[in-house]
Amino acid sequence: MRGVLFDLDGTLLDLDLGAFLSRYFDALGSVATASFPGIDVMPAILASTEAMQRVHPGRTNRDVFYKDFADRTGIDLDRSWDVFEDFYREVFPTLGDGYGPMTGAREAVKSALGLGWKVAVATQPIFPRLAIEHRLKWAGLDDLRFDVITTYEIMGACKPHGDYFRQTATMMGCRPAECLMVGDDRFLDMPAADVGMRTFYVGGESGVVADFAGTLRELPALLARLGRDA
């Protein structure tokens, strides 16, 4: 074992993803509708986000979003990205009110780094890197060095597809069997087991199939033990 993948929302960051996405899409929709009058932008954004989450070998999530969005609206995001860049720089940071680090998150990440393991922020890659950097700041982790952050610019798949986990391990310089996936979502994170990763479940549901389950406070001791066993 020499690599750890940490989910972000609900794992390192105390954030309910469903509630946050509602807040996020409302804010993004207001900006986009004002910037592209006469075009029903919000349904296209939602549909193009869904398109990213389907299987699309050989294409990045960003490319899939841009192409699908252009097909639906006629808007070339390569030329119009400044609208969204301004949103992520000026509006997105204001959406973090009320969110903060999960208990034990910083200690868990630092324990993995201290052991010399490769560490990935294995968040769902439907956001640009700038948005994920803001969320890492909300989690109090923006000063730490991560080997990989899964963003829509670089990833060619989304969770729970196996290609997402395989690509992340490859970028970490690890084999999937050398990695531990830490997450709170039984449907998005725990399928890492399908590609040979071990799993650590930190969510609140019972009966979830995982190699390990507990809290982030318990993770440093587990990592130390897994390192010794290796």
C-alpha positions as CSV (number, residue, x, y, z in Angstrom):
1,M,0.0,0.0,0.0
2,R,1.4,3.3,-1.0
3,G,-1.4,5.5,-2.3
4,V,-4.5,7.1,-0.7
5,L,-7.4,8.6,-2.6
6,F,-9.5,11.0,-0.5
7,D,-12.9,12.0,-1.7
8,L,-13.5,15.7,-0.9
9,D,-17.2,16.6,-0.3
10,G,-18.5,14.8,2.7
11,T,-15.1,13.2,3.4
12,L,-12.5,16.0,3.8
13,L,-15.0,18.9,3.5
14,D,-18.0,19.1,5.7
15,L,-20.4,19.7,2.9
16,D,-23.7,18.1,1.8
17,L,-23.1,17.7,-2.0
18,G,-26.8,17.7,-2.9
19,A,-27.5,20.9,-1.1
20,F,-24.3,22.5,-2.4
21,L,-25.0,21.7,-6.0
22,S,-28.5,23.3,-5.7
23,R,-26.8,26.5,-4.4
24,Y,-24.1,26.2,-7.0
25,F,-26.4,25.7,-10.0
26,D,-28.6,28.6,-8.9
27,A,-25.7,31.0,-8.8
28,L,-24.2,29.7,-12.0
29,G,-27.5,29.9,-13.8
30,S,-28.1,33.5,-12.8
31,V,-24.7,34.5,-14.2
32,A,-25.0,32.4,-17.4
33,T,-28.6,33.6,-18.2
34,A,-27.6,37.2,-17.8
35,S,-24.5,36.7,-20.0
36,F,-26.3,34.8,-22.8
37,P,-29.8,36.4,-23.1
38,G,-32.3,34.5,-25.2
39,I,-30.6,31.1,-24.6
40,D,-32.0,28.6,-22.1
41,V,-28.6,28.0,-20.6
42,M,-29.4,26.2,-17.4
43,P,-30.9,23.1,-18.8
44,A,-27.9,22.8,-21.1
45,I,-25.5,23.1,-18.2
46,L,-27.3,20.3,-16.4
47,A,-27.5,18.1,-19.4
48,S,-23.8,18.6,-20.3
49,T,-22.8,17.9,-16.7
50,E,-24.7,14.6,-17.0
51,A,-23.0,13.9,-20.3
52,M,-19.6,14.1,-18.5
53,Q,-20.6,11.4,-16.2
54,R,-21.3,8.9,-18.9
55,V,-18.6,6.7,-20.5
56,H,-16.6,8.5,-23.1
57,P,-13.2,6.9,-23.8
58,G,-10.4,9.0,-25.1
59,R,-12.0,12.4,-24.2
60,T,-11.6,14.5,-21.2
61,N,-14.6,15.5,-19.1
62,R,-14.0,19.1,-20.1
63,D,-14.0,18.3,-23.8
64,V,-17.3,16.3,-23.4
65,F,-18.9,19.2,-21.5
66,Y,-17.8,21.8,-24.1
67,K,-19.0,19.8,-27.1
68,D,-22.3,18.9,-25.5
69,F,-22.9,22.4,-24.4
70,A,-22.1,23.8,-27.8
71,D,-24.4,21.4,-29.5
72,R,-27.3,22.4,-27.2
73,T,-26.7,26.2,-27.2
74,G,-24.4,27.2,-30.0
75,I,-22.1,28.7,-27.4
76,D,-18.3,28.1,-28.0
77,L,-16.9,27.9,-24.5
78,D,-13.4,28.3,-25.8
79,R,-14.4,31.8,-26.8
80,S,-16.8,32.5,-24.0
81,W,-15.0,30.9,-21.0
82,D,-14.2,34.4,-19.5
83,V,-17.8,34.5,-18.3
84,F,-17.4,31.3,-16.3
85,E,-13.9,32.2,-15.2
86,D,-15.2,35.4,-13.6
87,F,-17.9,33.3,-11.9
88,Y,-15.4,30.9,-10.4
89,R,-13.1,33.7,-9.3
90,E,-15.7,36.1,-7.9
91,V,-18.9,34.3,-7.1
92,F,-18.0,30.7,-6.4
93,P,-15.9,31.6,-3.3
94,T,-19.0,33.1,-1.7
95,L,-20.8,29.8,-1.9
96,G,-18.6,28.3,0.9
97,D,-20.4,30.0,3.8
98,G,-21.2,27.4,6.5
99,Y,-18.7,24.8,5.2
100,G,-15.5,23.7,6.8
101,P,-13.1,20.8,7.5
102,M,-14.4,17.4,8.5
103,T,-13.1,16.4,11.9
104,G,-9.8,14.7,11.5
105,A,-9.4,15.6,7.9
106,R,-6.1,17.5,8.1
107,E,-4.6,14.9,10.4
108,A,-5.6,12.1,8.1
109,V,-4.1,13.7,5.0
110,K,-0.9,14.7,6.8
111,S,-0.5,11.1,8.2
112,A,-0.5,9.8,4.6
113,L,1.9,12.4,3.4
114,G,4.1,11.8,6.5
115,L,4.3,8.1,5.6
116,G,5.6,9.1,2.1
117,W,2.5,7.8,0.4
118,K,1.1,9.3,-2.8
119,V,-2.1,11.3,-2.0
120,A,-4.9,12.2,-4.4
121,V,-7.9,14.5,-3.9
122,A,-10.3,12.1,-5.6
123,T,-13.3,14.4,-6.0
124,Q,-16.0,13.9,-8.7
125,P,-14.3,15.7,-11.7
126,I,-17.2,17.7,-12.9
127,F,-15.6,21.0,-11.9
128,P,-12.6,23.0,-13.2
129,R,-9.5,23.0,-11.0
130,L,-10.2,26.6,-9.8
131,A,-13.5,25.5,-8.2
132,I,-11.8,22.5,-6.5
133,E,-9.0,24.7,-5.2
134,H,-11.6,26.9,-3.5
135,R,-13.2,23.9,-1.9
136,L,-9.8,22.7,-0.6
137,K,-9.5,26.1,1.0
138,W,-12.8,25.7,2.7
139,A,-11.6,22.4,4.0
140,G,-8.4,24.1,5.3
141,L,-6.2,21.9,3.1
142,D,-5.1,24.4,0.4
143,D,-1.6,24.6,1.9
144,L,-0.9,20.9,1.6
145,R,0.9,19.2,-1.3
146,F,-1.3,16.7,-3.2
147,D,0.2,14.5,-5.9
148,V,-3.1,14.4,-7.9
149,I,-6.3,16.5,-7.9
150,T,-8.9,15.0,-10.2
151,T,-10.4,17.9,-12.2
152,Y,-12.5,17.9,-15.3
153,E,-9.6,19.3,-17.4
154,I,-7.5,16.1,-16.9
155,M,-9.9,13.3,-16.2
156,G,-11.4,11.0,-18.8
157,A,-14.1,9.5,-16.6
158,C,-16.2,10.2,-13.5
159,K,-16.9,8.1,-10.4
160,P,-18.1,5.4,-10.1
161,H,-16.7,4.2,-13.4
162,G,-13.6,2.0,-13.1
163,D,-11.7,4.1,-15.6
164,Y,-11.8,7.0,-13.1
165,F,-10.1,5.0,-10.4
166,R,-7.6,3.4,-12.8
167,Q,-6.6,6.8,-14.3
168,T,-6.2,8.3,-10.8
169,A,-3.9,5.5,-9.7
170,T,-1.9,5.8,-12.9
171,M,-1.4,9.5,-12.3
172,M,-0.3,8.8,-8.8
173,G,2.3,6.3,-10.1
174,C,0.6,3.4,-8.4
175,R,-1.2,0.3,-9.3
176,P,-4.9,0.2,-8.1
177,A,-4.0,-2.7,-5.8
178,E,-1.5,-0.4,-4.0
179,C,-4.2,2.2,-3.2
180,L,-6.8,2.9,-0.6
181,M,-10.0,4.8,-1.5
182,V,-11.4,6.9,1.4
183,G,-14.9,8.2,0.9
184,D,-18.4,8.7,2.3
185,D,-20.5,7.6,-0.7
186,R,-21.3,4.0,-1.1
187,F,-22.3,4.4,-4.7
188,L,-19.5,6.7,-5.9
189,D,-16.5,5.8,-3.8
190,M,-16.8,2.2,-2.7
191,P,-16.8,0.9,-6.4
192,A,-13.0,1.5,-6.3
193,A,-13.0,-2.0,-5.0
194,D,-14.0,-3.2,-8.5
195,V,-10.6,-2.3,-9.9
196,G,-8.7,-3.8,-7.0
197,M,-8.4,-0.9,-4.5
198,R,-9.0,-1.3,-0.9
199,T,-11.8,0.9,0.6
200,F,-12.3,2.8,3.8
201,Y,-15.9,4.0,4.3
202,V,-16.4,7.1,6.5
203,G,-20.1,7.6,5.8
204,G,-23.0,7.2,8.1
205,E,-24.9,4.3,6.4
206,S,-25.0,0.8,7.8
207,G,-24.3,-2.3,5.8
208,V,-22.0,-0.7,3.3
209,V,-19.5,-3.2,1.8
210,A,-15.9,-1.9,2.4
211,D,-12.6,-3.3,3.5
212,F,-12.6,-0.9,6.5
213,A,-15.1,1.5,8.0
214,G,-14.7,4.2,10.7
215,T,-13.8,7.9,11.1
216,L,-11.0,10.0,9.7
217,R,-9.6,10.1,13.2
218,E,-9.0,6.4,13.0
219,L,-7.3,6.5,9.6
220,P,-3.7,7.4,10.7
221,A,-3.5,4.3,12.7
222,L,-4.9,2.2,9.9
223,L,-2.4,3.7,7.4
224,A,0.5,3.0,9.7
225,R,-0.6,-0.6,10.1
226,L,-1.1,-1.1,6.3
227,G,2.3,0.4,5.8
228,R,3.9,-2.1,8.2
229,D,1.9,-5.0,6.7
230,A,3.2,-4.1,3.2
